[in-house]
Amino acid sequence: MTNPMTDAQRKVGMLLCLLTIILAILDQNIVTSAIVPIARDLDPAHGVEHVSWLVASFTLAATAVLPLYGRLCDLFGARPVMLGAIGTFLAGSALCGAAQSMTELIAFRAVQGLGAGGLMSVTMVMMAMLKGPEEKKGPGGAAGLVGGLGMAIGPLVGGLLADHADWRLIFYVNLPLGLLIIAGLLLVVRLPRAARPATSIDFAGAALAALFASALLLVAEWAGTTYAWSSPQILGLGAAALATLALFLWRQATAEHPILPLTLFRVPEIRLGFLVQGLVGAAMLGALVYLSVYLQTVRGVDASAAGLYLAFTAAGLVVSGVLASRLDLSDRTFLLLGTVLAAAALGGIALIGTTTSLWLIRADMTLFGLGLGFLLGRLITVVQGAAPAPQLGVATTGIRFFQSLGGAVGAGALGSLHTAATHHAAAAGSSPAASIVSGTHAVFLAASLLALLAAAAVTRLPSRTAPAPAPAPAAVPDPQEAQVA
């Protein structure tokens, strides 16, 4: 597949992709750090009660559309899909900034989420297409570097805007950067035109995937907190998740052009890549949530200071991003190193007590970030390298889809484990602080085991990643460079 872009244009295109990743990560971290002040301003009496929906509406929308974004990339090319995703995200940002009630903000965050679902995933598809033929390394190192910087800066920016300025700027700040990226994509990026065979989009499969993801995420959000695990609401959502999953698998097996072809799972790099991403997502999200609980309830660290511990994970991501660009190791070696480092860091946190040095915890979080940096971007590279060319978009967005589902299931399961261990320790006569520490031990031990399972899956990967044979090219060069996808 011939790329009609010059080296300078490809470099600018890569920069635009990295800016898009920063836009996505900054938004998520800025909003999360300022969510309580926003809720109190819009609804002083009951706003905080709806905070969970403010998060859930965004997550549900972003996760539900991931399979559709992948298929659209394969059919129409990455550039037009990326432009649509950024445009939708910016429209949602503008609406969020103008919201006059919590109900409006929750609805507009869902609109923003519909676009955000494509920011990270479609960007990685475009980075794979922009990579020059002489470049052996994938975009994982650079993505980890800018991702770490976004994670470090986001909470600080969100806190400053919420405390010392109008919170609406949190959403409006997305507009100039997003418009700059759109202008750059239109003026500079010239990708080969995607082949447009006479095929239809499997909207039924996309709808079933969205329903399954939504039901599963709601179970993870509500079970054990809003509703008991045995409540009719959770049992009903669980049944809905199983039913829609069964229908989705049937649809993918019988549809002429499925939204997530089951043939992808025959490729070991893709099958194992999805598994590892799901396991790491489960360990990562659950661990980060319950470390914050420990810091605030046991050690008396306030919420904003607890959020800054994420900066140490970000520092590890930055270091691993730099090292990954300099070390000449195989993909499997990077992945094994990343999962083992993450497991060691999580296991170390599982040993903390009520008086453990906070600097030791910071060191563990830095080690955790170092492992994640070797792992997450590299998984995308492995999956992209093994995907059949016509299914590059579906395979790439599949990585994000399984990470989101793994994170949701992990947060719910580890939350239940934390509650059970805490209650068991309290019933045995432990103090409140010691009881929470017992829950923290259980969560991080389980998260460490999940990371070790991911390491075991990595050992099953082929030692070299080679592209899978494709029956037909994904794109055809445009005879005129002025006509681009």
N, C-alpha and C positions, 0 to 999 in steps of 0.2 A: 504494500500500500504506500503510494508516494505522497509525501507531505509537501504541499506547495509553498511552505513557509521557509524563510531564510533563518539562519542560526540566530540572528538578532531578534527576529519576530518570535521565534520559539522561546527565547529567554524572557522576552516581555510577557508572552503567554503564560509561562511558568510563574512569573511574578504575580500575574493577575490571579492565578489559581491559589497561590499562597495567601494573597490578600483575602480571597474568598474564605479560606479556612480560618484566617484570623477573624473575619467578620462573624462567622458562625460561632466560634468558640467564645469570642468576646461577648456576643449577645447573650449566650447561655449563662456565662459566669457573672456578667454584670447584673442581669435581671434577677438571678438567684440570690445574690447578695443584698439586693434592695427590695425584695418582695414584700417583707413585712411593712416597711414604711409606705409602700405603694398602697397596700391593702388598707392601712389605717387612714390614709388620706382620702381614698375614694369612699370608704364606708367605715367611719370610726367605731360604730357599734358592733358590726358583725363581719367586717372585712377579713379579719384574720381567720375566721371560720372557713372561708372560701379559698384560702391560699393553696390548698392541695389541688383544687380544680384549676387554678391558674397554671400550675405546673403540668397537671395531667392533660389538659386540653392541648397544650403545645406538643407534649410527648406523643399522645395518641395520634394526632394529625401527622407529625413528622414520620412516625414509624409506619403508619398505615399506607402511605403513598410510596414507600421505598421500592417495592417490586415493580410498580408502574413506571417509576422513573427509569429503572434499568431497561425495561422493554422499549420505552420511548427513545432512549439513547441508541439502542441497537437499530431502531427503525429509521430515525430521523437525524441521527448524529448528536454529538455531545453539545455542540455550541448552541443551537436553538433551544435545547432542553435546559441548558444552564441559564440562558437568558431568561427563559420563562420562570425558572425557579427563583432567580434573584429578583425579578420583577414582582412575583407574588410575595416574596419575603419583605421587600420594601413597602409594598402596599399594606401588608399587615403591620409593619413597623409604624407607618404613618397613622393608621387607624388606632393602634395601641396608644400612641402619643396623644391622640385626641379623645380617648375614652373618658366618659363622664360617670361611669359606674363600674362596679366589679363585674356585673353581667356582661357589659359591653367589652371590658378588657379580656375576660375569659374567652368570649367569642372571637375577638380580634387576635388573641394569641393563637387560636386554632388556625386562623388564616395565615398567620406568620409561620406556624408550624408546617403548613402545606408546602410553603416555599423552602423552609429550612431543611426539610427532608432531602432536598436535592443539593443543598449547598456543599456538604461534605462528600456525598457519594458521587454525584455527577462530576464534581471537581477532580476526583481521583481518576475517573474515566478519561477526562480531558488531559490530565497530566500523563497518563499512559500513552495517549495519542500524540502528545507533543514531544515525548522523549525521542531524542535522535537515535539513529541506528547504531552509532558508536558508543552510546551510553549503556553500560551494563547494569548500573545500579538503578533501582527504582526510586520513586519519589518519597519513600517512607522516611528517610533520614531528614530531609528538609521539612516534610510535613510534621514530624515529631518535634523539630526545633521550633517552628512557628507555633505549633500547638501548645508547647510548654510555655512560650512567652505569653500566649493568650490566656492560659490558665492562671499565670502569675499576675498579669495586669488586670484581668477582668474583675476580681473581687475588690481590688483597690479602687478602680474607676467607679464601680457600682456604689461602693460605700461613700465616696466623695460626692458623687452626683446626688445621692439620696439625702446625705446629711447637710450639704452646703449649697445645693442648687435645686432646680425643679426636676423631679424624677422623670418628667416627660422627655427630658433630654436623653435619657437612657435609650429610648426608642428612636428619637429623631437623629441621634448621632450615627445611626446606621445609614441614613439616606445619602450623605455626601460620598462616603466610601463605596456604597453600593452603586451609585450612579457613575463613579469613576471606573469601577470594574466593568459595568455595562458598556461605557464608551470605549474602553480598551478592547473588549471582546469584539465590538462592532468594527473598530478601526484597524486592529492589528491581527487578530487570530484568523487564520485561513486554513481550516481543516479540509481534508478530502470529503467530498460529498458522500453521505451514507447511501448505500444501495436501498432503494425503496421498492421491494418486491410487493406484489399484489397480495398482501397479507393483512389480516385484521388484528386489532388489539384484543386480547382476551380480557374484556372488561368484567366478565363474570368471575374469572379467576382473580382479578385484582380486587373486586369487591369482597370475595370470600377471604382473601388474605387480609384485607383491612378489617373485616369483622372478627376474624380469629385473633389478630394482633390486639384489637381494641378490647375484646373480652378478656384475653390473658393479662393485658396491662391493668385493667380494672380490678381483676382478682388480686394482682400483686399490690395495687394501691389501697384496696379496701379491706382485704382479708386480715383479720386479727387486730384491726384498728377501728375502722368505721363499723364493720360488721364482723361477727364471729365466723370462724371457719365453717361452722356447721349451720350457718343461717341460710334461709331460702335464697337470699340475694347472691351469696357466694356460690352456693351449690348450683343455682341457675346459671350464673356466669360461667362456672366451670364446665357445666354440661354444654353450654353454647360454644365455648372454646373447642371442646372435643368434637362437637358436631360439625362446626365450620372447618376445622382442620381436616376431618375425614372427607368432607365435600370438596375442599380445596385440593387434596391429594388425588381424589377421583377426577376432578376437573383437569388437573395437570397431566394425568395419565391418558385422558381421552381427547383433550383439545388439540386441534390441528396446530395451533401456534400458542402454546402455553406461556403464561406470564413468568413462570419460574420452571423451566424445563427440568423434569426429573432426571434426564440423561446427564445433567451436570454432576449429579451425585455419583456417577460411575467413575469420574476422574478423581483419583485419590487426593491430589493436592487441594481440589475444591471441597470435597467431602470433609476432609480433615481440617481444612482451613475454616470452614463454617463451624465445625465442632469446637475447635480451639478458641475461636472468637466468642462463641457463646459462653464457654466455660470462663474465659477471662473476663467477659462482661459481667457475669454473675459474681465473680470474686471481687472485681474492682468496685462496682457500685455499692454492693452491700458493705464492703469494708470501709469505704470512705464515709458512708452514712453513720456507721456505728462507732467509728473513731471520734467523730464530732460529738456523738452522744456521751462517750466516755470523758472527753475533754471538758465538756460543759457541766456534766452532772457530778463527776468524781473529782476533777481537778479545779473546778471553779473558773475555767477559762470562758470569757464571754463569747457570744456568737461570732462577732466580727473577727476576734483574735483567733478563734478556732478555724474560721475559714481561711486564715492566712497560712495554716499548716499545709494547705494545698500548694502553696508556693514552693515548698520543699519537694513535693512530687514533680512540680513543673521544672524545678532545677534539674532533677534527674532526667526528665525528658529532654531537656536542652543538651545536657552532657551526652546522652546516648545518641541524640541526633547528630552531634558533631563527630562522635566516635564512629557511628555507622557510615558516615561519608568517607572515613579514612581507613577503616579496617577492610581487608580483603578476605572476607569469610563467606562461606556458603549460606544460603537462606536458612537451611535447616539448623546450622550452627547458631546463627543469630536468634532464631526462634527458641531453640533449646536453652540458650543462655538467658534469654528474656524470661521464659517461664520459670526457670530455676531461681533466678534472682527475685522474681516476684513472690515465689513460694517462700523463699528464705525471709524476705522482708515481712510478709504476712505472718509467718511462724514466729518471727521475733516479736511482733506486736502482740501475739497470743500469750506471751510470757509477762506482759506488763502487770504491775500491781497498783496500789493506791498511792505509792510514793516514788514510782519509777521516774528517773530523770526525764524531763520533757525534751532535752537535747537528744537523748537516746531515741525517743519517739520520732523526732525530726530526722534523725539519721536513717531510721527505718523507712520513713516516707520518701526520703531521697533515693534509697536503694530500690524502693517500689517503683518510683518513677523511672529509674534507670532501666529496670526490667521491662516496663511497659514500652519505653521508647525503642528498645530492640525488637519488640514484639509486634505492636499493633500495625505500624506502617508496613513492616516486612510481610505480614500476613496478606495484605492487599497485593503486594508485589507478587507473592507466590501464586495467589489465586488468579491474578490477571495474566501471569505468564503461562498458566496451564489452561486457561479458558479458551474454547474455540472462538475464533475471531468474530463470528456473527453474534456471539453471546457475551462479549466483553462487558457491556453495560449491566446485564442481568447478574453476572457473576460478581461484579464490583459492588452493586447495591445490595446483593445478597449478604455480603460481609457485614455491612451496616445493619441490615435487618436482623441477622442472628445476634449481633452485639446488643441491639436494643432489647430483643426478646430475652436474651440471657441476663441482661442487667435487671429487667423487670422481675423475672422469676427469682433471680438471686436475691434481690432486695426483699421480696416477700418471704422467701424461705429462710433467709438468714435473720429476718426480723422475727419470725416465729420462734426460731432457735434461741435468739437473744431473750425473748420474753419468757420462754420456758425455763432456760437456765437461770435467769434472774429470779423468777418466782421460786424455783427449787432451792436456790441458795437462801432466799429470804425465809422460806418455810423451815429451813434447817437452823435458823437462828443467826444468820449473817447480818451485818449492818447493811443499811441501804447502799453505801458506797461499795462495800465488798460484794454485795449481790450484783450490782451493775458490772463490776469487774469480772465476776463469774460469767455473766452474759457476754461480755467482750471477749473473754478467753474462748468461749464456744464459737462465736462468730468468726474470729480470725483463724482459729484452728480449722474450721470448715472451709474458709476461703483459701487457706494454704493448701488444703487437700485438693480443692478444685484446680488450683494452679499446677499442682503435681500431676493431676489427671491430664491437664493440657500438655504438660511436658511429655507424658507418656504417649499422647496422641502425636506429638511432633516427631517422636522417634520412628513413627510409622511412615513418615513422609519419604518419598524418594530422595536420594542424596543430591540429585540435580533436578532443577526445575526446567522442564522443556515444554514449549507450547503444544497443546493437544492438536491433533490433525483436524482441520476444518473442511467441511464439504464444499464450502464456497466462501469467497472473500466477503468481509463485512462491509467494505466500502470500495467504491471505484473512484479513481482519480477523475476530477472534473477536467474536461478538455480546456476549459477557460478558467484561469485562476481567479477571475473576477467573480465567478459564480461559486459561492461557498455555501456549506451547510450551515 
